[in-house]
């Protein structure tokens, strides 16, 4: 089965991601859409107890297209081809679920994180909060094939973009782009805002920059929340080190703004939201020199 899964990855997920580079880098920004992949390997669909429509509930549908205009503004855009339900690069590399993996897990595996306990580790066990994905557990080898062939190359490439940005500008802002369902899973959660910005409560991004972005979005008439219910995942936590000139900010877009959530088709306001995001990024780029201070060590 491992050989078959490897062959499936090679045949259907090569390359595993796309990086769209601008003609000229105009700002120290990198945009990333890790959950918008829409290529579901045949072997994965056969192993799942869910139909393709159910599997897509965790997909950030068309997010890479929403942010596509950033390339014309001078920033690279990276996005995955594989879906989040198959492999989640917004997790640690080895957040592995003992309830999903049939073999004994190695000591280096993180089996106790909140995300793993919820069934949403590096390889998800469930879609949303309750729908089990697989008919039978996976082997450790199956999990490692996905991690070695997809996860590691993805982060190597993403890290390279961030490093290149800092080399050129002395500072870098990674914008991690996501979408969220319009209906909360908990009845007590209340209505979802239009956007949620996550900076790990100030740990991954200069708080002044986060507040500036939030105000820009509010000025366009949208409702914005900070860090609740999404403060940022592994990507913002791992790449965001403001003291070193590395900032990471997660942006969650309410899917109801641009998507028919039942049919996974673009809604009538898609172009409007896309244009607003382009305007947002244009304003962010204009303000970057004042808001993104180059660390003293890098400037010397």
Secondary structure, DSSP 8 states (H G I E B T S, - for coil): -HHHHHHHHHHHSSSSEEEE--SS--SSEEEEETT---B--HHHHHHBSS-HHHHGGG--TTHHHHTGGGGGGT-EEEEESB-TTT--TTS-TT---TTTB-S---TTS---SHHHHTT-SSS-SEETTTEE-BSS-B-HHHHHHHIIIIIHHHHHHHHHHHHHHHHHHS-EEEEEEEEE-SS-SSTTS----SEEEESTTTTSS-HHHHHHHHHHHHHTT--EEESSS----HHHHHH-BGGGTEEEEEEEEEGGGTEETTTTEE-TTHHHHHHHHHHHHHHHHHHHHHHS---HHHH-
